[in-house]
Amino acid sequence: MIIPVRCFSCGKPIGHLWEEYKRRVADGEDKKKVLEELGVERYCCRKQFLGQADTIELVSNFKKA
């Protein structure tokens, strides 16, 4: 799945933060700390990051019927 450009609930732009969030979490930083430093404070925006499953590589392996 691809991160949405805006939060579905409040409309705040969040898509531009995804790459940095993903990189910092992969480096071992705490997810809560990273979200706070990126300025993602609302729970509706946080759920977009925490509930994201990066499956685009998996889906791209399948052919369209």
C-alpha positions in Angstrom: 0.0 0.0 0.0 1.1 3.6 -0.6 0.8 6.2 2.1 -1.9 8.7 1.3 -0.9 12.3 0.5 -3.4 13.6 3.1 -4.8 12.2 6.3 -8.2 10.7 5.5 -9.8 12.2 8.6 -8.5 15.7 9.1 -6.9 16.4 5.7 -3.4 17.3 7.0 -0.6 16.7 4.4 1.4 13.7 5.6 2.7 11.9 2.4 5.9 13.9 2.3 6.9 12.6 5.8 6.7 8.9 4.9 10.2 8.3 3.5 11.9 10.0 6.5 9.7 8.1 9.0 10.5 4.8 7.3 14.2 5.5 7.2 14.5 6.6 10.8 12.4 3.6 12.1 14.6 1.2 10.1 17.7 2.8 11.7 16.2 1.8 15.1 14.6 5.0 16.4 11.5 4.8 18.5 8.3 5.3 16.4 6.7 7.6 19.0 9.7 9.8 19.1 10.0 10.0 15.3 6.3 10.9 14.9 6.6 13.7 17.5 9.7 15.1 15.8 8.1 15.1 12.4 5.1 17.0 13.9 2.5 14.3 13.5 0.5 14.9 16.7 -3.1 13.9 15.9 -4.1 10.3 16.4 -5.8 10.2 13.1 -2.6 11.1 11.3 -0.5 8.7 13.5 -2.7 5.8 12.6 -1.9 6.3 8.9 1.8 5.8 9.7 1.5 3.0 12.3 -1.1 1.0 10.2 0.9 1.3 7.0 2.0 -2.0 5.5 4.6 -1.5 2.8 3.5 -4.1 0.3 4.0 -2.4 -3.0 7.0 -4.6 -3.9 4.9 -7.8 -3.1 2.0 -6.6 -5.2 4.2 -5.6 -8.2 5.2 -9.3 -8.6 1.8 -10.3 -9.8 0.6 -9.8 -13.3 -2.7 -8.1 -14.2 -5.1 -10.7 -15.5 
